[in-house]
């Protein structure tokens, strides 16, 4: 558990910072230690790091009496590097020949981080630094300087005469420079030789060339830059001499071009745009063309125009502009024709003019397309033929260039581009088509449509790149067959769920039945991830190795399994919604259903399957069974599945999934697995009351505070990419969904330590609050001597809830104890067609039947108002006002509506006939009211007939007391129904409409809200009429206080109704309407105001009802108290399991690095992965020690 008095680190976002001590990180705990000799050193976690003795060559340290015992330990290089990465201090430069391979040698003697971390002083410079400007102030300041900002932004467009020389050439041999790189952080220009030299290692930069008056767009191949992939280290070829010969030839050729450019510049000429179509007879791009007939300044070697030539230059520019305008008009006339014949005739001419890049298919010019993050480049790729074309391909891959083909590859994609495209897809949900469009624009901003489209090649290479990365991450560079991975092998599963053999301690089996080791899963469907059926061959790269199972095996199971409909245990609002989404004509897949760990939201391996005809049980069965088999579940662990319709799904579950859980290996056979069920907190309120008591996670021991709705948040992220996958191939769709789902797991794992630490702080606070609430209620129950009895009853129910879930109905209210006995019908008046049999004297039977018929009359009036489309029916206080509204219905109903009205009148006439017989049997003496004449009302409509009741003054008043009793029961029943409808309406808004996955669900739910509102109007009308009768029958002040007049404002709901035991719910309930503070308890179990004080008994007059109220609140407060205590304990254990998970992965990569069959590059990669997991383990361990005083580190540092 946790220590109540232990200091706890608050989250920075919640805890109030102490004065002069804010904005400090969890991981910073460095202090400056002052020594008696006047020196000082840095101390981190009680270790004097700068005073540690330097280790000797054999790894030992010399004995130093001035350092503490802990400081005598050797700091392994991995820990040194890790601490240095935290920027806490500058570690001493210690080295040791002995490598710390054993995990016990990787750490210091112990961290023992102190609990109080808020003692380090903040520098005064940081304390005094306060923000004095708002964002609008900064914008205004920028706007005020815009006149200076704009000229500065284009100052680099012109090359001044003092910047004409190459920046890298020696002073005594400075060449003229005309080349400038736009990607280098440099404003200088360079000669051709120096530009090539600077960019041999950066061949994918964009450059420009100065033409005397402006810069033009250029390419690095113009200055002789080439790509030279080195022979990869794993190659078995001997030393290659051809490569050096090629380099010598290239250098000689480029030197000749450098000298030619220098000669042209000295003569005052500039290199023109190179030819777009180099030929085999002219191996070098022609750049001898100039922009002038001769040197601009014959008296100077400089190619820059002097003041004397300004007039001539201006005239020349005018002449060239005129030529340009004429060429533009001619081009417009040539290509501006809209006729089909003209377009075809000009196609060849247009192709010759548009191409401005080297022809990559020219055999004598080995130019390749290289697609990088800043667009498409054309460069010569220098390679030898010592191993043929395949040798070039392997060298290019080792160099970071992925070829689009293996036979004479002409297009390459850089690894930086493929990584960046994948991250854009994962984080920005950017489709590959959108990313390709971006590449076209950055390649040629003014004419992106003229750039050759490489979309299909790009899409194919991104797919292959994802596959390669998954293979590397899964360790296939070190062992295994990359073409045959096992089920779920590519998946990164949850680091915090208890997994035997992965992150549980070795002795867990001694206490395997402990609920702390239980596993919780959640299932849910997503109908937005549909797919339109496509034609063509489908080639999967990996089938079943990720989040989605093997497609062939899954299809075989679905085709052989017969879906058996089970009778729903309750009526809920989800089956009808799902029925509307069962299938679509054009879709072969209507959505997906997934399984994830309920506590952390990590997708299970093989736990995401496609839906063919809605969310059928066999789809969920397969996903659930595969998740159990691939997520390291042990048969001794109890499993709980949270599902929206668990009450129905669990029927015959074992018979359906046990064949899927069988295995010849006894250790992997899961048929004896104990499986429990629950319904998520958002959906359980849409079920009947019994489902809430039996399947709500709040009432199930061992679950903690899991909500069971975490997949809803995961669907929202997955739906953003589902649209772009609707028309893709099924294998590509599965791989993309797997990549996003696996990336979600990966990000959760990286943030798991911080999430657990923050959750523990919240859980401790909530646990203390709910413990105080329960202790308060338990004290009152102990005084009555009934707490022990309630404890034994609920413990017995919890022990047998798996076999007899109906025992959990103990959480509900026993209405027999809180309601007066009544024979009044509990059916909804609008649905009753006959007078139900009642017990008692004939007079009692008649009065009850009369009130039943009266309710039907009110329902009939409201129905007329709804059918004839009159204005909204307000709460009617008296019956005469209701009749007046019916008379004012001025619209003309249709024939169908008139038929409905007449049918209801016939039903009402039958009830009146039955009532007349009961009136005769009761012996009621009918009298004529004073001031009226004794006339018959046979010609009146049935809804207007006045019933014989004491409140209508048409029978003797001796029966007023009997009618008053029946009216009180009627008012009580109507108030109960009104409360239920208000809660149901609130749940529709909070748990269905606000989290609806589709528009169809929202539309249906809103229709449900409208139906509930109509029912509310009916029951409010009946109640207010009953309230008026209470006054006419002489009800006492106490009764009228209990049953007040109902207003529209009394129908508002509050969160206190749905969370009755939450913090401050008692204070909130005091401000609720009087209907929530009456004697009768509703389905939510809300107590009267002040129920935690002695005044509660004063407001409730029935001692049995008071005790029932107390019992329900005691049970629910106990459940919440236990769930939060379990949450604290679970989080503490999950901290240890998380570190053990990182240790397990650390050991896996360490073992891969030590494998004798592992190559040196593969071993280096394994060591890098090993250190990554080591860093995660150390970071998590440090953080957990700071936030949890009872945390037991699994890292053995002794």
PAFI-883495 format. One record per residue (C-alpha): residue in one letter; y negated, x negated, z negated. Coordinates in steps of 0.1 Angstrom, whole numbers, plus 5000, padded with zeros to 4 digits. Example, Ala and Ser with C-alpha at 12.3 -4.5 7.8 and 13.67 -1.06 7.14 Angstrom:
2
a504548774922 s501148634929 
END
This chain:
1198
x500050005000 x496549884994 x494649764964 x491950024955 x489649774939 x490049504965 x486949414985 x487149555020 x485349425051 x483449715066 x482849755103 x479449625114 x478749955131 x479250155099 x478449925070 x474849885060 x473849515063 x472749345032 x469249215030 x468848895050 x472548885058 x473449085090 x474949025124 x477748795113 x481148765129 x484448815112 x485648475123 x482648265112 x483248095078 x481847745080 x479947585051 x478147255047 x479647065018 x477446805000 x479346504985 x478246284954 x477645984977 x474946174996 x477046255026 x477846595039 x480646745060 x481747085075 x484147285054 x486147565071 x488447785050 x488447535021 x489447245044 x486946955046 x487446895083 x485046605089 x486546415059 x490146435070 x491846105074 x492445995110 x496146025117 x498045715125 x500045655157 x503145795142 x501346115133 x501046045095 x497746025076 x496545765052 x496145845015 x492645935006 x491746014971 x488346174979 x489846464999 x491646764985 x495346804988 x494947065015 x492846825036 x495746575037 x497446795063 x497546715099 x495546945122 x497647005153 x495846985187 x496447355195 x494647465163 x491947205168 x491247345203 x491447705191 x488947645163 x486647465187 x486747765210 x485447975182 x482247765182 x482447735144 x482147355142 x482547035163 x486046915152 x486746555148 x488346365177 x491846315161 x494946245182 x498646225174 x501546105195 x503846355179 x503546695197 x503646995173 x506347195190 x507647355159 x505647665150 x505647555113 x503747245123 x501047445143 x498947545113 x497347415082 x498947465048 x497447815046 x494247985057 x493548195025 x490448335039 x488048475012 x487348845011 x483648825008 x482248705041 x478548795037 x477348495019 x476348255047 x472548235050 x470848335082 x468348085096 x464748185091 x464148155128 x466648425135 x465448645106 x461848635118 x462848705154 x462149075158 x461849275190 x458249375195 x458549515230 x460349815243 x462149835277 x459150015292 x456849735280 x458949475299 x458949695330 x455149735328 x454749365324 x456849295355 x454849555375 x451549395365 x452649065381 x454249205413 x451449065435 x452548715425 x456248795423 x456648905459 x455148575475 x457348375451 x460448565462 x460048465499 x458648115493 x462047965503 x461848115538 x459647835551 x460247465552 x457147255544 x456546925560 x456946745527 x460546885524 x461746775558 x463946485548 x467546505536 x467846525499 x470946305496 x470246035521 x469145695507 x465445625508 x465745345533 x467945555556 x466545905551 x467546145578 x465746465587 x467246775571 x467447115586 x470547265568 x470247465536 x472947625515 x472147975501 x475047965476 x474247635460 x471747635432 x469447405452 x466347445473 x466647125493 x467647065529 x470246825541 x471246645573 x474446735590 x476446455574 x475346515539 x475746895542 x479346835553 x480046585525 x478646825499 x480747125511 x484146975519 x485147095484 x483147425488 x483947535524 x483147905517 x479447875511 x476848035533 x474247805550 x471147835571 x469647615598 x465847545603 x464547615638 x461047495633 x459547825623 x462248005605 x465847975592 x468748125611 x472148215597 x474647945603 x478247855593 x479747545577 x481947475607 x478747385626 x478247085604 x481946985607 x483347125574 x487047185576 x489847295553 x492447035544 x495247175523 x497046895505 x500746875505 x501947075474 x503446885446 x506847065447 x507346955483 x510346725489 x508846565520 x508246195520 x504746035522 x502846175552 x500945935575 x499946185601 x497446345578 x495446025574 x495345985612 x494046335617 x491246265591 x490245955609 x489946135643 x487946415627 x485546175610 x484945985642 x484146305661 x481846435634 x480046105631 x479246125668 x477846475663 x475746355634 x474146085654 x473546335683 x471746575659 x469646295645 x468646185680 x467646545689 x465546585658 x463746265664 x462846385699 x461446705684 x464346945694 x466347175672 x470047265675 x470247615690 x472847875681 x476247735690 x478247895718 x480448185708 x483248085732 x484347725729 x486847625756 x489547365758 x487447165783 x484547145760 x486047065725 x482647055708 x480347345703 x477247285726 x474147245706 x472047045730 x469947345738 x466447325724 x463647575717 x461147365737 x461047165769 x460146835751 x459246695718 x456646895699 x454746585690 x455346285715 x453346045693 x455646105663 x459246095655 x458846405634 x459946735649 x457346925630 x454347055648 x451046895640 x447647055639 x446846925674 x449647125690 x448847455672 x447247615703 x450147515725 x452647645700 x450947975696 x450848025734 x454547925736 x455448175708 x453648445726 x455548375758 x458848375740 x458048695723 x457248855757 x460648735770 x462348875739 x460749215744 x461849225780 x465349135770 x465349395743 x464249665768 x466949555792 x469549575765 x468449915756 x468750035791 x472149875795 x473749995763 x471750305757 x473550515783 x475550795768 x477850855798 x481550785795 x481650585827 x478750365817 x480350285784 x483650185801 x481749975827 x479749795801 x482649725777 x483449385791 x479849275791 x479249415756 x482349225743 x480948895756 x477548945740 x478649075706 x481148805696 x479248535677 x482248375659 x484748125673 x487748275690 x490548225666 x493148275693 x491947975713 x494947735712 x492947415714 x490647525686 x492447565654 x489947785637 x491248015610 x489748325594 x489348275557 x488348585537 x486548495505 x484548685479 x481348645500 x482848755533 x484848635563 x484548265573 x485748075603 x486847725597 x489147465612 x492247405591 x493547055593 x497247015588 x500146805600 x503346925615 x505746715594 x507447045582 x506447285609 x504447605604 x506247685571 x504847365557 x501347475564 x501947805548 x503347655516 x500547395514 x497947675519 x499447885491 x499447585468 x495847535478 x494847895469 x494948035504 x497348325510 x498448355547 x498548695563 x501648595582 x504248315584 x504448255621 x501248085633 x499048215606 x495448275617 x494048465587 x493948355551 x492848525519 x491648315490 x493148375456 x489648425441 x489148715465 x492448875457 x491948845420 x488348985423 x489549275444 x492249365419 x489849355390 x487349575409 x490149825415 x491249815379 x487849825362 x485549995388 x488250215403 x487050075437 x489550145465 x490549865488 x488850045517 x485550035498 x486049675489 x486749585526 x483549765536 x481749545511 x483249235528 x482049345562 x478549395549 x478249065532 x479648895563 x477149045586 x474449245568 x472649345601 x475849445620 x478849505598 x480449725623 x480749435647 x482749225623 x486449235631 x488249475607 x490949315586 x491649625564 x495349645571 x495849275564 x493649285533 x495549595519 x498849425526 x497849095509 x496449275479 x499749445474 x501749125477 x499348945454 x499849205426 x503549155430 x503348775428 x501248795397 x503749025380 x506548795389 x504748495374 x503748685342 x507348805338 x508548435339 x510348445373 x508948095381 x511247975354 x514348195355 x515748505371 x515948655405 x512548775416 x514049015441 x516149195414 x514149245382 x515549455354 x514349805345 x510749785330 x510749405331 x507149385344 x505749615317 x503649485288 x504649725260 x502949795227 x502549505203 x502349715172 x505249955174 x508349845154 x510749695178 x513949525164 x514449185178 x510849165189 x508449205160 x510349325130 x511449085102 x515048975102 x515849165070 x514549505083 x518149625086 x518549635048 x516049915048 x516550065082 x516350425070 x512850375058 x510550615077 x508050325081 x510250195109 x510250525128 x509050545164 x506650815177 x506350905214 x504151155231 x504851335264 x502351515287 x501951615323 x499151535347 x498751755378 x495951555394 x498151275404 x499651465433 x500751325467 x500751455502 x503951405521 x503851115546 x505951005575 x507150655582 x509350395565 x508650315529 x509449955517 x509149905479 x508449555466 x509949635432 x511649955423 x511950045386 x510649715372 x507349865360 x506050185344 x507850405369 x511650415371 x513850345401 x513050605427 x516550625441 x518150675407 x515450925396 x515951135428 x519651125424 x519351255388 x516851535398 x519051655427 x522251675406 x520651825375 x520252205373 x517152325356 x518052575328 x515352805316 x515252835278 x513753125260 x510353015246 x510353005208 x506853145209 x504253275233 x501653015242 x498952995268 x500352685287 x503352815306 x501353055327 x498852785336 x501652545346 x503352815367 x500352825389 x500752445396 x504452445403 x504252345440 x502052305469 x502852335506 x501651995517 x502551805486 x505951645480 x504751535445 x502651775424 x501851535396 x503351305370 x504651335335 x504451035312 x505750905279 x503650675257 x503750555221 x501850825202 x500050585177 x498650335202 x498750495236 x500750235254 x502750355284 x506550315280 x508550115306 x510050355331 x508350635313 x506150775341 x507950995366 x506851225395 x506951605394 x508351795423 x507952155412 x505852165382 x506652025347 x510352095345 x512451995316 x514651765336 x511651555346 x510651505310 x514251445300 x514651155324 x511250995314 x512051035277 x515550885280 x514350595301 x511550525276 x514050515247 x516250265266 x513550035277 x511250025247 x513649845223 x514550145202 x517350095177 x519750375170 x518950345133 x515250425139 x514150785136 x512250895168 x509651175169 x508551325202 x505151505203 x504951745232 x502752045240 x505652275241 x508052095218 x509152435202 x510752525236 x511552185249 x513652095219 x516152375226 x519352215239 x517651875241 x520651675229 x522951825254 x520551735282 x519651375273 x522751245255 x524551165288 x521450955297 x521550765264 x525150665265 x525950295271 x529150095270 x527449845247 x527650005213 x524349835203 x522550005231 x524250345228 x521550585215 x523550905214 x523450905176 x519750865175 x517851105152 x515151285172 x512451495156 x509751695174 x506151785169 x503251955188 x499951775192 x497051895170 x495052015200 x497752235214 x499552355183 x496752605176 x497552785208 x501052865195 x501953125170 x501453055133 x505052955126 x504752665152 x501652535133 x503652525100 x506852385115 x505652135142 x502152025133 x502051645127 x499951705096 x503051855078 x505751615090 x506451335065 x506250975078 x503951035109 x500750925093 x497651075110 x498851075146 x497151345167 x499651345196 x497051385223 x496351025233 x497751075268 x494851305276 x492551005275 x494850795296 x495051055323 x491251055327 x491350685336 x494350725359 x492851025377 x490050815391 x492450625413 x494850915420 x492651055447 x492750735468 x496650735466 x497251095478 x498050985513 x499550645507 x503250555509 x505250645478 x506150285470 x502450175473 x501450465451 x504050375425 x502950005425 x499250105421 x499850345393 x502050085376 x499349825379 x496750055363 x499050175336 x500249825328 x496649705327 x495849975302 x498649845280 x497449485284 x493849575274 x495149765244 x497149465234 x494249225236 x492149465214 x494949565191 x493949335162 x490349465161 x491549825165 x493949795136 x491349625114 x488849895120 x491350175116 x492450035083 x488950055069 x488650415080 x492050505067 x491350365032 x488150555030 x489850885041 x492750825018 x490550794988 x488651114998 x491751325003 x493351184971 x490351304951 x490451644968 x494151684960 x493751554924 x491151824919 x493352104932 x496451964915 x494651964881 x493952334884 x497552394894 x498852194865 x496852404841 x498652704854 x501952524850 x503052584886 x502452244902 x505952114895 x507552424910 x505452394942 x506352024944 x510052094942 x509852374968 x507952164994 x510151864988 x513252074995 x511652225026 x510751875039 x514251745034 x515852025054 x513152085080 x515151925108 x517952165104 x515952465091 x512352445104 x511652795092 x511552655057 x508152495066 x506652845067 x505952785031 x502652635043 x501652985054 x500253265034 x502553525019 x500553835030 x502554055006 x500853884977 x497253904990 x497254245007 x497654584992 x500754775003 x499954975033 x501655205057 x498855195081 x500055065115 x499354695120 x499554725158 x496554685179 x495055035184 x494454975221 x498154915226 x499655195206 x500655505225 x502255705196 x501655775160 x504055555140 x506055705112 x504455665078 x505755715043 x504355915014 x503356275009 x502556495038 x498856455030 x499156075031 x500956095064 x498356315079 x495356105067 x496955785080 x497755955114 x494256095116 x492655755111 x495055615138 x493855885163 x490255815153 x490755455162 x492155555196 x489055765202 x486855465196 x488955255219 x488655515245 x484855525243 x484655145247 x487055155276 x484855395294 x481855165289 x483854865303 x485355055332 x482155205344 x480354875343 x477754985318 x475754735298 x477554535271 x478754745242 x476954655210 x478354725176 x478155095170 x477355205135 x477955575138 x480055775160 x477155985173 x475555665187 x478755575205 x478855915221 x475255885231 x476055555249 x478955715268 x476655995279 x474155745292 x476655585315 x474755645347 x476955455372 x479455615395 x483055495388 x485455465416 x488555675421 x490755415405 x488555395375 x488455775371 x492255775372 x492355515344 x490055735323 x492056045329 x495355875320 x493855755287 x492556105280 x496056245286 x497455995261 x494856095236 x495656465241 x499256395232 x498256215200 x495956505190 x498756755195 x501056555172 x498156525147 x497756905147 x501456945136 x500956695108 x497756875097 x499757205094 x502557035074 x500056865050 x498557205040 x494957085043 x492557365039 x490057365068 x486557475059 x483457525080 x480657275072 x477557425057 x474957505083 x477457535112 x479257825128 x483057845131 x483457785168 x486357635186 x486157295204 x489057345228 x486657285257 x485456945244 x486956625258 x489556475235 x487356175226 x484756415212 x486956635191 x486056615155 x489156545133 x489756725101 x488856475074 x486956485041 x484456245055 x483756495083 x483156775058 x485557005076 x488357015049 x488057055012 x486556754994 x489456734969 x491056474992 x488156224992 x489955984969 x493055974991 x490955915023 x488955645005 x492155444997 x493255465033 x489855365045 x489955055023 x493254955038 x491855015073 x488754805066 x490954525052 x493254535083 x490354535107 x488654235090 x491954035092 x492154105129 x488454015134 x488953675117 x492053605138 x490253675170 x487253455160 x489553165153 x491453225185 x488153225205 x487052905188 x490252735197 x489952835233 x486552655235 x487452345213 x490952275224 x491452415259 x488152445278 x486652115266 x489751915273 x490952105304 x492551885330 x491852115360 x489352385370 x492152635370 x492752585333 x489052625326 x488852945346 x491953095330 x490753005295 x487253155301 x488953475312 x490953465280 x487653425261 x486353735278 x489453935268 x489053815232 x485453925232 x486354265244 x488954305216 x486354185191 x483954455202 x486654715197 x487654605162 x483954555152 x483254915163 x486155045143 x485254845112 x481554955112 x482655315116 x485055275087 x482255105066 x480055415072 x482955645060 x483255435028 x479755525019 x480255885027 x483355895006 x481555764975 x482955404974 x481755204945 x479254914946 x482054664942 x483954794972 x480754804993 x480054444983 x483554344994 x483154535027 x479654495041 x478054595073 x479154375102 x476454215123 x476653995155 x475853685135 x478853735113 x481153665143 x480153295146 x482853035139 x482652685122 x484752375121 x485452455085 x487752725097 x489952475116 x489652195091 x489652365057 x490552055037 x488151815054 x485251645037 x482351875028 x484352185040 x483652365007 x479952325011 x480152435047 x482152745037 x479352855013 x477052895043 x479653095063 x479453475069 x480653705041 x483753785061 x485153435055 x484553475017 x486353795012 x489553844993 x492053835021 x493153505034 x493353455071 x495753245092 x493652935086 x494152945049 x490352925041 x489652975004 x486753174991 x483552974982 x483552764951 x487352774951 x487252424934 x485352574905 x485952844879 x483853094899 x486653134924 x488553374901 x485453574895 x485153654933 x488753744937 x490054024916 x493753994922 x495453714901 x498353704925 x496053654954 x494253384935 x497453194929 x498453234965 x495153094977 x495652794953 x499152734965 x498252715002 x495452484995 x497552274972 x500252234998 x497752145026 x495751905004 x499051734994 x500051705030 x496751545040 x496851315010 x500351195019 x499551155056 x496550925049 x498550725024 x501250685051 x498550585076 x497350305053 x500850175048 x501650205085 x498550015095 x499349735071 x502749705085 x501549715121 x499249425114 x502349215105 x504249345135 x501449265159 x501348905148 x505148885150 x504949025186 x502548745196 x504848495179 x507848635199 x506048585232 x504848245221 x508548145215 x509548285249 x507148065268 x507847765246 x511547805254 x510647835291 x508647515290 x511547335273 x514147435298 x515647135315 x515747305348 x512047385348 x509847185371 x506747015359 x504247265373 x506347555359 x506447385325 x502747335325 x502247695333 x504547795305 x502647575281 x499447735291 x500848085285 x502347965252 x498947855240 x497448195250 x499848375228 x499348125201 x495648195202 x496148575199 x498448525169 x495948305151 x493048525158 x494848835146 x496248665115 x492748545105 x491248885111 x493949065091 x493548835062 x489948925060 x490349305062 x493549365043 x494049215008 x497749305008 x498449165043 x501448925043 x501148675070 x504348625090 x503248275100 x505148015081 x502747725074 x504747555048 
END
